[in-house]
Amino acid sequence: MPAELSAADTSRIIEMAWEDRTPFEAIQRTYGLAEPAVIRLMRANLKAGSFRLWRARVTGRASKHSALRSPEIDRAYCPTQYKQSHGR
């Protein structure tokens, strides 16, 4: 696990971990955290009940593991997920 993660990085990792379509491999490519390290980060940063809900949600979920996903899906997020503000 990287020595120091910024608060923004930690927040983004938590967000990615909650996202159904973002595989653990995308988190590892972006932040260098393998699934066990993401689990430790989530345990340390979520309330106990939220952690249990998250674990139940991601355990065995094909979309969270690249090896279980359809080979046609090669992105970590939906193209419309990050909307740009245009000065509005």
N, CA, C and O atoms as a CHARMM CRD file, in Angstrom:
* protein
*
  352
    1    1 MET  N      0.84900  -1.16500   0.00000 PROA 1      0.00000
    2    1 MET  CA     0.00000   0.00000   0.00000 PROA 1      0.00000
    3    1 MET  C      0.89700   1.23000   0.00000 PROA 1      0.00000
    4    1 MET  O      1.90300   1.26400   0.70900 PROA 1      0.00000
    5    2 PRO  N      0.53200   2.26800  -0.81000 PROA 2      0.00000
    6    2 PRO  CA     1.34200   3.48300  -0.81000 PROA 2      0.00000
    7    2 PRO  C      1.44500   4.06400   0.59800 PROA 2      0.00000
    8    2 PRO  O      0.50800   3.97800   1.39200 PROA 2      0.00000
    9    3 ALA  N      2.60000   4.65700   0.89200 PROA 3      0.00000
   10    3 ALA  CA     2.85800   5.16600   2.23900 PROA 3      0.00000
   11    3 ALA  C      1.81700   6.19400   2.67000 PROA 3      0.00000
   12    3 ALA  O      1.25000   6.07600   3.75600 PROA 3      0.00000
   13    4 GLU  N      1.56200   7.18000   1.85300 PROA 4      0.00000
   14    4 GLU  CA     0.63200   8.24400   2.21600 PROA 4      0.00000
   15    4 GLU  C     -0.36700   8.48600   1.09000 PROA 4      0.00000
   16    4 GLU  O      0.01800   8.72800  -0.05400 PROA 4      0.00000
   17    5 LEU  N     -1.61800   8.42000   1.41500 PROA 5      0.00000
   18    5 LEU  CA    -2.65800   8.79300   0.46700 PROA 5      0.00000
   19    5 LEU  C     -3.25500  10.10400   0.94800 PROA 5      0.00000
   20    5 LEU  O     -3.49800  10.28100   2.14200 PROA 5      0.00000
   21    6 SER  N     -3.48900  11.01200   0.03100 PROA 6      0.00000
   22    6 SER  CA    -4.13600  12.26500   0.40700 PROA 6      0.00000
   23    6 SER  C     -5.59200  11.98000   0.76400 PROA 6      0.00000
   24    6 SER  O     -6.12700  10.91800   0.44600 PROA 6      0.00000
   25    7 ALA  N     -6.21400  12.93400   1.42000 PROA 7      0.00000
   26    7 ALA  CA    -7.63000  12.79900   1.74900 PROA 7      0.00000
   27    7 ALA  C     -8.45200  12.67400   0.46500 PROA 7      0.00000
   28    7 ALA  O     -9.42500  11.92200   0.41800 PROA 7      0.00000
   29    8 ALA  N     -8.05800  13.41100  -0.57200 PROA 8      0.00000
   30    8 ALA  CA    -8.77400  13.33800  -1.84900 PROA 8      0.00000
   31    8 ALA  C     -8.62100  11.95300  -2.48100 PROA 8      0.00000
   32    8 ALA  O     -9.58900  11.40100  -3.00400 PROA 8      0.00000
   33    9 ASP  N     -7.40100  11.38700  -2.43500 PROA 9      0.00000
   34    9 ASP  CA    -7.17900  10.04500  -2.98300 PROA 9      0.00000
   35    9 ASP  C     -7.98600   9.00700  -2.21300 PROA 9      0.00000
   36    9 ASP  O     -8.61500   8.13600  -2.81600 PROA 9      0.00000
   37   10 THR  N     -7.97100   9.09400  -0.89800 PROA 10     0.00000
   38   10 THR  CA    -8.73200   8.15500  -0.06500 PROA 10     0.00000
   39   10 THR  C    -10.21700   8.24700  -0.39800 PROA 10     0.00000
   40   10 THR  O    -10.89300   7.22800  -0.53800 PROA 10     0.00000
   41   11 SER  N    -10.71400   9.46100  -0.52300 PROA 11     0.00000
   42   11 SER  CA   -12.11800   9.66400  -0.86000 PROA 11     0.00000
   43   11 SER  C    -12.44600   9.06100  -2.22000 PROA 11     0.00000
   44   11 SER  O    -13.48300   8.41700  -2.38200 PROA 11     0.00000
   45   12 ARG  N    -11.57400   9.26400  -3.19100 PROA 12     0.00000
   46   12 ARG  CA   -11.81400   8.73400  -4.54200 PROA 12     0.00000
   47   12 ARG  C    -11.75500   7.21200  -4.55800 PROA 12     0.00000
   48   12 ARG  O    -12.53900   6.57300  -5.26000 PROA 12     0.00000
   49   13 ILE  N    -10.84300   6.62700  -3.80200 PROA 13     0.00000
   50   13 ILE  CA   -10.75600   5.16100  -3.72300 PROA 13     0.00000
   51   13 ILE  C    -12.03700   4.59700  -3.12100 PROA 13     0.00000
   52   13 ILE  O    -12.56600   3.59500  -3.60500 PROA 13     0.00000
   53   14 ILE  N    -12.53400   5.23500  -2.07200 PROA 14     0.00000
   54   14 ILE  CA   -13.78900   4.79100  -1.45400 PROA 14     0.00000
   55   14 ILE  C    -14.93200   4.89200  -2.46100 PROA 14     0.00000
   56   14 ILE  O    -15.75800   3.98600  -2.56600 PROA 14     0.00000
   57   15 GLU  N    -14.97300   5.99100  -3.19500 PROA 15     0.00000
   58   15 GLU  CA   -16.00500   6.16600  -4.21400 PROA 15     0.00000
   59   15 GLU  C    -15.90400   5.07300  -5.28200 PROA 15     0.00000
   60   15 GLU  O    -16.91300   4.47800  -5.66100 PROA 15     0.00000
   61   16 MET  N    -14.69600   4.81500  -5.76000 PROA 16     0.00000
   62   16 MET  CA   -14.50000   3.77600  -6.77700 PROA 16     0.00000
   63   16 MET  C    -14.88700   2.39800  -6.23800 PROA 16     0.00000
   64   16 MET  O    -15.46900   1.58800  -6.96000 PROA 16     0.00000
   65   17 ALA  N    -14.56400   2.13400  -4.97800 PROA 17     0.00000
   66   17 ALA  CA   -14.88300   0.83800  -4.38200 PROA 17     0.00000
   67   17 ALA  C    -16.39600   0.62800  -4.28300 PROA 17     0.00000
   68   17 ALA  O    -16.87100  -0.49900  -4.42300 PROA 17     0.00000
   69   18 TRP  N    -17.15200   1.69600  -4.04400 PROA 18     0.00000
   70   18 TRP  CA   -18.60900   1.59400  -3.95800 PROA 18     0.00000
   71   18 TRP  C    -19.24500   1.45300  -5.33700 PROA 18     0.00000
   72   18 TRP  O    -20.33000   0.88500  -5.45700 PROA 18     0.00000
   73   19 GLU  N    -18.59000   1.95900  -6.37700 PROA 19     0.00000
   74   19 GLU  CA   -19.15800   1.91000  -7.72200 PROA 19     0.00000
   75   19 GLU  C    -19.22800   0.46500  -8.22300 PROA 19     0.00000
   76   19 GLU  O    -18.23400  -0.26100  -8.20000 PROA 19     0.00000
   77   20 ASP  N    -20.39800   0.06800  -8.66700 PROA 20     0.00000
   78   20 ASP  CA   -20.59300  -1.30900  -9.11800 PROA 20     0.00000
   79   20 ASP  C    -19.73100  -1.66100 -10.32000 PROA 20     0.00000
   80   20 ASP  O    -19.24900  -2.78900 -10.42400 PROA 20     0.00000
   81   21 ARG  N    -19.53000  -0.72400 -11.22100 PROA 21     0.00000
   82   21 ARG  CA   -18.85400  -1.03800 -12.48200 PROA 21     0.00000
   83   21 ARG  C    -17.35400  -0.78400 -12.45700 PROA 21     0.00000
   84   21 ARG  O    -16.68700  -0.98600 -13.47100 PROA 21     0.00000
   85   22 THR  N    -16.81600  -0.35300 -11.34600 PROA 22     0.00000
   86   22 THR  CA   -15.37900  -0.10600 -11.26300 PROA 22     0.00000
   87   22 THR  C    -14.70400  -1.32200 -10.64200 PROA 22     0.00000
   88   22 THR  O    -14.89500  -1.58600  -9.45500 PROA 22     0.00000
   89   23 PRO  N    -13.91900  -2.07000 -11.41800 PROA 23     0.00000
   90   23 PRO  CA   -13.27500  -3.26800 -10.86300 PROA 23     0.00000
   91   23 PRO  C    -12.11500  -2.90900  -9.93900 PROA 23     0.00000
   92   23 PRO  O    -11.53200  -1.82900 -10.03900 PROA 23     0.00000
   93   24 PHE  N    -11.79800  -3.82100  -9.05300 PROA 24     0.00000
   94   24 PHE  CA   -10.66200  -3.62300  -8.14900 PROA 24     0.00000
   95   24 PHE  C     -9.37300  -3.39900  -8.93400 PROA 24     0.00000
   96   24 PHE  O     -8.48500  -2.67400  -8.48700 PROA 24     0.00000
   97   25 GLU  N     -9.27800  -4.02100 -10.10100 PROA 25     0.00000
   98   25 GLU  CA    -8.07200  -3.87400 -10.92200 PROA 25     0.00000
   99   25 GLU  C     -7.87000  -2.42100 -11.36900 PROA 25     0.00000
  100   25 GLU  O     -6.73200  -1.97500 -11.51400 PROA 25     0.00000
  101   26 ALA  N     -8.96200  -1.68400 -11.58600 PROA 26     0.00000
  102   26 ALA  CA    -8.85100  -0.26800 -11.96100 PROA 26     0.00000
  103   26 ALA  C     -8.29700   0.54600 -10.79300 PROA 26     0.00000
  104   26 ALA  O     -7.50700   1.46800 -10.99500 PROA 26     0.00000
  105   27 ILE  N     -8.70800   0.20800  -9.58000 PROA 27     0.00000
  106   27 ILE  CA    -8.17600   0.88900  -8.39500 PROA 27     0.00000
  107   27 ILE  C     -6.68900   0.57500  -8.26500 PROA 27     0.00000
  108   27 ILE  O     -5.89000   1.45100  -7.93200 PROA 27     0.00000
  109   28 GLN  N     -6.32400  -0.67100  -8.52800 PROA 28     0.00000
  110   28 GLN  CA    -4.91500  -1.04700  -8.42800 PROA 28     0.00000
  111   28 GLN  C     -4.07800  -0.31700  -9.48200 PROA 28     0.00000
  112   28 GLN  O     -2.98700   0.16300  -9.17700 PROA 28     0.00000
  113   29 ARG  N     -4.57600  -0.23200 -10.70700 PROA 29     0.00000
  114   29 ARG  CA    -3.83500   0.48100 -11.76500 PROA 29     0.00000
  115   29 ARG  C     -3.67500   1.96200 -11.42100 PROA 29     0.00000
  116   29 ARG  O     -2.61900   2.54400 -11.66800 PROA 29     0.00000
  117   30 THR  N     -4.70700   2.56700 -10.86000 PROA 30     0.00000
  118   30 THR  CA    -4.69800   4.00100 -10.60100 PROA 30     0.00000
  119   30 THR  C     -3.94500   4.36500  -9.32800 PROA 30     0.00000
  120   30 THR  O     -3.20700   5.35100  -9.30300 PROA 30     0.00000
  121   31 TYR  N     -4.12700   3.56900  -8.26100 PROA 31     0.00000
  122   31 TYR  CA    -3.58900   3.93300  -6.95100 PROA 31     0.00000
  123   31 TYR  C     -2.59300   2.93900  -6.37600 PROA 31     0.00000
  124   31 TYR  O     -2.00200   3.19700  -5.32800 PROA 31     0.00000
  125   32 GLY  N     -2.39700   1.80500  -7.04500 PROA 32     0.00000
  126   32 GLY  CA    -1.44200   0.82300  -6.55200 PROA 32     0.00000
  127   32 GLY  C     -1.94800  -0.01500  -5.39300 PROA 32     0.00000
  128   32 GLY  O     -1.15400  -0.64900  -4.69700 PROA 32     0.00000
  129   33 LEU  N     -3.26000  -0.03000  -5.17300 PROA 33     0.00000
  130   33 LEU  CA    -3.84100  -0.81100  -4.07600 PROA 33     0.00000
  131   33 LEU  C     -4.53700  -2.05000  -4.62400 PROA 33     0.00000
  132   33 LEU  O     -5.49200  -1.93900  -5.39300 PROA 33     0.00000
  133   34 ALA  N     -4.06600  -3.21800  -4.23400 PROA 34     0.00000
  134   34 ALA  CA    -4.73200  -4.47000  -4.61000 PROA 34     0.00000
  135   34 ALA  C     -5.99000  -4.62700  -3.75400 PROA 34     0.00000
  136   34 ALA  O     -6.17600  -3.90300  -2.77700 PROA 34     0.00000
  137   35 GLU  N     -6.83700  -5.56100  -4.12000 PROA 35     0.00000
  138   35 GLU  CA    -8.11100  -5.75300  -3.41800 PROA 35     0.00000
  139   35 GLU  C     -7.96000  -5.86300  -1.89500 PROA 35     0.00000
  140   35 GLU  O     -8.72400  -5.21100  -1.18300 PROA 35     0.00000
  141   36 PRO  N     -7.02000  -6.65000  -1.35700 PROA 36     0.00000
  142   36 PRO  CA    -6.91200  -6.71700   0.11400 PROA 36     0.00000
  143   36 PRO  C     -6.60500  -5.35300   0.75500 PROA 36     0.00000
  144   36 PRO  O     -7.08400  -5.05900   1.85000 PROA 36     0.00000
  145   37 ALA  N     -5.81500  -4.53400   0.07700 PROA 37     0.00000
  146   37 ALA  CA    -5.50300  -3.20500   0.60900 PROA 37     0.00000
  147   37 ALA  C     -6.72600  -2.29300   0.54700 PROA 37     0.00000
  148   37 ALA  O     -6.93300  -1.46800   1.43800 PROA 37     0.00000
  149   38 VAL  N     -7.53800  -2.44000  -0.50300 PROA 38     0.00000
  150   38 VAL  CA    -8.78000  -1.65900  -0.60600 PROA 38     0.00000
  151   38 VAL  C     -9.71800  -2.06900   0.52700 PROA 38     0.00000
  152   38 VAL  O    -10.36600  -1.21800   1.13700 PROA 38     0.00000
  153   39 ILE  N     -9.79100  -3.35000   0.80500 PROA 39     0.00000
  154   39 ILE  CA   -10.63900  -3.84200   1.90200 PROA 39     0.00000
  155   39 ILE  C    -10.17400  -3.23700   3.22300 PROA 39     0.00000
  156   39 ILE  O    -10.99300  -2.78700   4.02300 PROA 39     0.00000
  157   40 ARG  N     -8.86000  -3.22600   3.45300 PROA 40     0.00000
  158   40 ARG  CA    -8.33300  -2.62400   4.69700 PROA 40     0.00000
  159   40 ARG  C     -8.65500  -1.12900   4.76500 PROA 40     0.00000
  160   40 ARG  O     -9.03600  -0.61800   5.81800 PROA 40     0.00000
  161   41 LEU  N     -8.49800  -0.43100   3.63100 PROA 41     0.00000
  162   41 LEU  CA    -8.80400   0.99600   3.59500 PROA 41     0.00000
  163   41 LEU  C    -10.28100   1.23300   3.90000 PROA 41     0.00000
  164   41 LEU  O    -10.62400   2.13800   4.66100 PROA 41     0.00000
  165   42 MET  N    -11.14500   0.42800   3.31100 PROA 42     0.00000
  166   42 MET  CA   -12.58100   0.57500   3.54700 PROA 42     0.00000
  167   42 MET  C    -12.92000   0.28200   5.01200 PROA 42     0.00000
  168   42 MET  O    -13.72000   0.99500   5.61800 PROA 42     0.00000
  169   43 ARG  N    -12.32400  -0.74500   5.56900 PROA 43     0.00000
  170   43 ARG  CA   -12.58300  -1.08900   6.97800 PROA 43     0.00000
  171   43 ARG  C    -12.16000   0.06300   7.89600 PROA 43     0.00000
  172   43 ARG  O    -12.84000   0.36900   8.87600 PROA 43     0.00000
  173   44 ALA  N    -11.03500   0.69300   7.56700 PROA 44     0.00000
  174   44 ALA  CA   -10.49700   1.77700   8.40500 PROA 44     0.00000
  175   44 ALA  C    -11.27900   3.08500   8.26100 PROA 44     0.00000
  176   44 ALA  O    -11.26300   3.91800   9.16800 PROA 44     0.00000
  177   45 ASN  N    -11.96100   3.27100   7.13000 PROA 45     0.00000
  178   45 ASN  CA   -12.57400   4.56400   6.86200 PROA 45     0.00000
  179   45 ASN  C    -14.09600   4.57800   6.86700 PROA 45     0.00000
  180   45 ASN  O    -14.70200   5.64800   6.80300 PROA 45     0.00000
  181   46 LEU  N    -14.72100   3.41100   6.94000 PROA 46     0.00000
  182   46 LEU  CA   -16.17800   3.35400   6.99000 PROA 46     0.00000
  183   46 LEU  C    -16.63700   2.95400   8.38200 PROA 46     0.00000
  184   46 LEU  O    -15.89800   2.31100   9.12700 PROA 46     0.00000
  185   47 LYS  N    -17.84700   3.33200   8.72600 PROA 47     0.00000
  186   47 LYS  CA   -18.45300   2.82800   9.95700 PROA 47     0.00000
  187   47 LYS  C    -18.65400   1.33000   9.78200 PROA 47     0.00000
  188   47 LYS  O    -18.75700   0.84200   8.65600 PROA 47     0.00000
  189   48 ALA  N    -18.71000   0.60700  10.87900 PROA 48     0.00000
  190   48 ALA  CA   -18.79300  -0.85600  10.83100 PROA 48     0.00000
  191   48 ALA  C    -19.96700  -1.33900   9.97600 PROA 48     0.00000
  192   48 ALA  O    -19.81000  -2.25100   9.16500 PROA 48     0.00000
  193   49 GLY  N    -21.12700  -0.73800  10.15300 PROA 49     0.00000
  194   49 GLY  CA   -22.30300  -1.15300   9.39100 PROA 49     0.00000
  195   49 GLY  C    -22.15100  -0.87900   7.90800 PROA 49     0.00000
  196   49 GLY  O    -22.55600  -1.69100   7.07700 PROA 49     0.00000
  197   50 SER  N    -21.57000   0.26300   7.57300 PROA 50     0.00000
  198   50 SER  CA   -21.33800   0.60100   6.16300 PROA 50     0.00000
  199   50 SER  C    -20.33400  -0.34800   5.54400 PROA 50     0.00000
  200   50 SER  O    -20.49100  -0.75400   4.39200 PROA 50     0.00000
  201   51 PHE  N    -19.29500  -0.71000   6.30200 PROA 51     0.00000
  202   51 PHE  CA   -18.31300  -1.66100   5.79500 PROA 51     0.00000
  203   51 PHE  C    -18.96700  -3.01000   5.51200 PROA 51     0.00000
  204   51 PHE  O    -18.71300  -3.61100   4.46800 PROA 51     0.00000
  205   52 ARG  N    -19.80400  -3.49100   6.42700 PROA 52     0.00000
  206   52 ARG  CA   -20.48500  -4.77700   6.22200 PROA 52     0.00000
  207   52 ARG  C    -21.38600  -4.73400   4.98500 PROA 52     0.00000
  208   52 ARG  O    -21.42600  -5.68900   4.21000 PROA 52     0.00000
  209   53 LEU  N    -22.11000  -3.62200   4.80400 PROA 53     0.00000
  210   53 LEU  CA   -22.95900  -3.48000   3.61600 PROA 53     0.00000
  211   53 LEU  C    -22.12200  -3.50100   2.34600 PROA 53     0.00000
  212   53 LEU  O    -22.48600  -4.15000   1.36500 PROA 53     0.00000
  213   54 TRP  N    -20.99900  -2.78900   2.36600 PROA 54     0.00000
  214   54 TRP  CA   -20.12200  -2.74700   1.19500 PROA 54     0.00000
  215   54 TRP  C    -19.57300  -4.13600   0.88400 PROA 54     0.00000
  216   54 TRP  O    -19.58900  -4.56300  -0.27000 PROA 54     0.00000
  217   55 ARG  N    -19.08600  -4.84400   1.90500 PROA 55     0.00000
  218   55 ARG  CA   -18.52100  -6.18600   1.69200 PROA 55     0.00000
  219   55 ARG  C    -19.57600  -7.12400   1.12300 PROA 55     0.00000
  220   55 ARG  O    -19.29300  -7.89700   0.20800 PROA 55     0.00000
  221   56 ALA  N    -20.79100  -7.05800   1.66100 PROA 56     0.00000
  222   56 ALA  CA   -21.86700  -7.91400   1.15000 PROA 56     0.00000
  223   56 ALA  C    -22.16500  -7.55800  -0.30800 PROA 56     0.00000
  224   56 ALA  O    -22.46400  -8.43500  -1.11900 PROA 56     0.00000
  225   57 ARG  N    -22.08200  -6.28200  -0.62900 PROA 57     0.00000
  226   57 ARG  CA   -22.38900  -5.81900  -1.98700 PROA 57     0.00000
  227   57 ARG  C    -21.34500  -6.27600  -3.00200 PROA 57     0.00000
  228   57 ARG  O    -21.70500  -6.67500  -4.11000 PROA 57     0.00000
  229   58 VAL  N    -20.06400  -6.22700  -2.65100 PROA 58     0.00000
  230   58 VAL  CA   -19.01900  -6.52200  -3.63400 PROA 58     0.00000
  231   58 VAL  C    -18.57600  -7.97600  -3.65300 PROA 58     0.00000
  232   58 VAL  O    -17.95900  -8.41100  -4.62600 PROA 58     0.00000
  233   59 THR  N    -18.86800  -8.73100  -2.62000 PROA 59     0.00000
  234   59 THR  CA   -18.42900 -10.12400  -2.57800 PROA 59     0.00000
  235   59 THR  C    -19.10000 -10.92300  -3.69500 PROA 59     0.00000
  236   59 THR  O    -20.32400 -11.05000  -3.74200 PROA 59     0.00000
  237   60 GLY  N    -18.27900 -11.45100  -4.58000 PROA 60     0.00000
  238   60 GLY  CA   -18.78100 -12.27900  -5.67300 PROA 60     0.00000
  239   60 GLY  C    -19.39300 -11.51600  -6.82900 PROA 60     0.00000
  240   60 GLY  O    -19.88800 -12.13100  -7.77400 PROA 60     0.00000
  241   61 ARG  N    -19.37400 -10.20100  -6.78000 PROA 61     0.00000
  242   61 ARG  CA   -19.95700  -9.38700  -7.85300 PROA 61     0.00000
  243   61 ARG  C    -19.01800  -9.40200  -9.05700 PROA 61     0.00000
  244   61 ARG  O    -17.87100  -8.96600  -8.95800 PROA 61     0.00000
  245   62 ALA  N    -19.49500  -9.89400 -10.17400 PROA 62     0.00000
  246   62 ALA  CA   -18.65600 -10.03500 -11.36000 PROA 62     0.00000
  247   62 ALA  C    -18.10700  -8.69300 -11.84100 PROA 62     0.00000
  248   62 ALA  O    -16.98200  -8.63000 -12.33800 PROA 62     0.00000
  249   63 SER  N    -18.88300  -7.62900 -11.70100 PROA 63     0.00000
  250   63 SER  CA   -18.43800  -6.33400 -12.21700 PROA 63     0.00000
  251   63 SER  C    -17.27500  -5.75100 -11.42900 PROA 63     0.00000
  252   63 SER  O    -16.62500  -4.82200 -11.90900 PROA 63     0.00000
  253   64 LYS  N    -16.99000  -6.26600 -10.23100 PROA 64     0.00000
  254   64 LYS  CA   -15.88300  -5.75800  -9.42400 PROA 64     0.00000
  255   64 LYS  C    -14.57700  -6.48600  -9.70700 PROA 64     0.00000
  256   64 LYS  O    -13.54200  -6.13400  -9.14100 PROA 64     0.00000
  257   65 HSD  N    -14.60600  -7.49100 -10.57000 PROA 65     0.00000
  258   65 HSD  CA   -13.41600  -8.27900 -10.87500 PROA 65     0.00000
  259   65 HSD  C    -13.27100  -8.40800 -12.38800 PROA 65     0.00000
  260   65 HSD  O    -14.12400  -9.00300 -13.04700 PROA 65     0.00000
  261   66 SER  N    -12.20400  -7.85800 -12.93100 PROA 66     0.00000
  262   66 SER  CA   -12.01200  -7.86800 -14.38600 PROA 66     0.00000
  263   66 SER  C    -12.07100  -9.27100 -14.96900 PROA 66     0.00000
  264   66 SER  O    -12.58700  -9.45900 -16.07100 PROA 66     0.00000
  265   67 ALA  N    -11.55500 -10.24800 -14.25400 PROA 67     0.00000
  266   67 ALA  CA   -11.52800 -11.61400 -14.77900 PROA 67     0.00000
  267   67 ALA  C    -12.93600 -12.18900 -14.93400 PROA 67     0.00000
  268   67 ALA  O    -13.13700 -13.11200 -15.72300 PROA 67     0.00000
  269   68 LEU  N    -13.89900 -11.66700 -14.20500 PROA 68     0.00000
  270   68 LEU  CA   -15.26700 -12.16800 -14.26700 PROA 68     0.00000
  271   68 LEU  C    -16.14900 -11.34200 -15.20500 PROA 68     0.00000
  272   68 LEU  O    -17.28900 -11.71400 -15.48300 PROA 68     0.00000
  273   69 ARG  N    -15.61300 -10.22000 -15.68800 PROA 69     0.00000
  274   69 ARG  CA   -16.38400  -9.32300 -16.54800 PROA 69     0.00000
  275   69 ARG  C    -16.33300  -9.76700 -18.00200 PROA 69     0.00000
  276   69 ARG  O    -15.46800 -10.54300 -18.40700 PROA 69     0.00000
  277   70 SER  N    -17.26600  -9.26400 -18.76200 PROA 70     0.00000
  278   70 SER  CA   -17.25000  -9.47700 -20.20100 PROA 70     0.00000
  279   70 SER  C    -16.00700  -8.81000 -20.77500 PROA 70     0.00000
  280   70 SER  O    -15.68200  -7.69000 -20.38100 PROA 70     0.00000
  281   71 PRO  N    -15.30400  -9.46700 -21.69400 PROA 71     0.00000
  282   71 PRO  CA   -14.09400  -8.86300 -22.26900 PROA 71     0.00000
  283   71 PRO  C    -14.37200  -7.58200 -23.05100 PROA 71     0.00000
  284   71 PRO  O    -13.44300  -6.81400 -23.30300 PROA 71     0.00000
  285   72 GLU  N    -15.62200  -7.32800 -23.44400 PROA 72     0.00000
  286   72 GLU  CA   -15.94800  -6.10300 -24.16200 PROA 72     0.00000
  287   72 GLU  C    -15.89600  -4.87300 -23.26600 PROA 72     0.00000
  288   72 GLU  O    -15.78600  -3.75200 -23.76400 PROA 72     0.00000
  289   73 ILE  N    -15.97300  -5.06600 -21.94500 PROA 73     0.00000
  290   73 ILE  CA   -15.94700  -3.93500 -21.02000 PROA 73     0.00000
  291   73 ILE  C    -14.49900  -3.72600 -20.59400 PROA 73     0.00000
  292   73 ILE  O    -13.94300  -4.50200 -19.81600 PROA 73     0.00000
  293   74 ASP  N    -13.90200  -2.66000 -21.12100 PROA 74     0.00000
  294   74 ASP  CA   -12.49100  -2.41700 -20.80000 PROA 74     0.00000
  295   74 ASP  C    -12.26100  -1.08300 -20.10800 PROA 74     0.00000
  296   74 ASP  O    -11.12400  -0.62700 -19.99300 PROA 74     0.00000
  297   75 ARG  N    -13.33000  -0.46000 -19.65000 PROA 75     0.00000
  298   75 ARG  CA   -13.18600   0.83100 -18.98100 PROA 75     0.00000
  299   75 ARG  C    -13.47700   0.67100 -17.49700 PROA 75     0.00000
  300   75 ARG  O    -14.06100  -0.32500 -17.06900 PROA 75     0.00000
  301   76 ALA  N    -13.06500   1.65700 -16.72400 PROA 76     0.00000
  302   76 ALA  CA   -13.28200   1.61400 -15.28200 PROA 76     0.00000
  303   76 ALA  C    -14.54300   2.35300 -14.87000 PROA 76     0.00000
  304   76 ALA  O    -15.03400   2.17200 -13.75600 PROA 76     0.00000
  305   77 TYR  N    -15.07100   3.18700 -15.76300 PROA 77     0.00000
  306   77 TYR  CA   -16.25300   3.94600 -15.39700 PROA 77     0.00000
  307   77 TYR  C    -17.08600   4.24500 -16.63400 PROA 77     0.00000
  308   77 TYR  O    -16.61200   4.11100 -17.76100 PROA 77     0.00000
  309   78 CYS  N    -18.31600   4.64700 -16.41800 PROA 78     0.00000
  310   78 CYS  CA   -19.23900   4.99500 -17.48400 PROA 78     0.00000
  311   78 CYS  C    -18.78900   6.30000 -18.13500 PROA 78     0.00000
  312   78 CYS  O    -18.37200   7.21700 -17.42700 PROA 78     0.00000
  313   79 PRO  N    -18.86100   6.41100 -19.45700 PROA 79     0.00000
  314   79 PRO  CA   -18.41100   7.63300 -20.13200 PROA 79     0.00000
  315   79 PRO  C    -19.12900   8.90000 -19.64700 PROA 79     0.00000
  316   79 PRO  O    -18.55900   9.98800 -19.72600 PROA 79     0.00000
  317   80 THR  N    -20.35900   8.78100 -19.15200 PROA 80     0.00000
  318   80 THR  CA   -21.09300   9.95800 -18.68300 PROA 80     0.00000
  319   80 THR  C    -20.95400  10.18400 -17.18200 PROA 80     0.00000
  320   80 THR  O    -21.59000  11.08300 -16.63000 PROA 80     0.00000
  321   81 GLN  N    -20.13400   9.38400 -16.52000 PROA 81     0.00000
  322   81 GLN  CA   -20.01000   9.47200 -15.06400 PROA 81     0.00000
  323   81 GLN  C    -19.43500  10.80700 -14.60900 PROA 81     0.00000
  324   81 GLN  O    -19.88600  11.36500 -13.60800 PROA 81     0.00000
  325   82 TYR  N    -18.45400  11.32100 -15.32600 PROA 82     0.00000
  326   82 TYR  CA   -17.81200  12.55900 -14.92700 PROA 82     0.00000
  327   82 TYR  C    -18.24800  13.66100 -15.86400 PROA 82     0.00000
  328   82 TYR  O    -17.70200  13.82000 -16.95600 PROA 82     0.00000
  329   83 LYS  N    -19.23500  14.42000 -15.42900 PROA 83     0.00000
  330   83 LYS  CA   -19.77900  15.49300 -16.25000 PROA 83     0.00000
  331   83 LYS  C    -18.93500  16.75300 -16.04000 PROA 83     0.00000
  332   83 LYS  O    -18.54400  17.06900 -14.91600 PROA 83     0.00000
  333   84 GLN  N    -18.66900  17.44400 -17.10000 PROA 84     0.00000
  334   84 GLN  CA   -17.92900  18.69300 -17.04900 PROA 84     0.00000
  335   84 GLN  C    -18.89600  19.83800 -16.81900 PROA 84     0.00000
  336   84 GLN  O    -19.95800  19.89000 -17.43900 PROA 84     0.00000
  337   85 SER  N    -18.53600  20.75800 -15.93100 PROA 85     0.00000
  338   85 SER  CA   -19.36200  21.95900 -15.79700 PROA 85     0.00000
  339   85 SER  C    -18.84600  22.96200 -16.81500 PROA 85     0.00000
  340   85 SER  O    -17.64100  23.06500 -17.04400 PROA 85     0.00000
  341   86 HSD  N    -19.73700  23.67900 -17.40700 PROA 86     0.00000
  342   86 HSD  CA   -19.37000  24.62300 -18.45500 PROA 86     0.00000
  343   86 HSD  C    -19.70100  26.04000 -18.01400 PROA 86     0.00000
  344   86 HSD  O    -20.35500  26.79200 -18.73700 PROA 86     0.00000
  345   87 GLY  N    -19.23700  26.39900 -16.80700 PROA 87     0.00000
  346   87 GLY  CA   -19.42400  27.75100 -16.31700 PROA 87     0.00000
  347   87 GLY  C    -20.85000  28.08100 -15.90800 PROA 87     0.00000
  348   87 GLY  O    -21.23000  29.25000 -15.84700 PROA 87     0.00000
  349   88 ARG  N    -21.63500  27.05300 -15.62900 PROA 88     0.00000
  350   88 ARG  CA   -23.03400  27.30300 -15.24500 PROA 88     0.00000
  351   88 ARG  C    -23.18200  27.35700 -13.76600 PROA 88     0.00000
  352   88 ARG  O    -24.28800  27.55800 -13.26300 PROA 88     0.00000
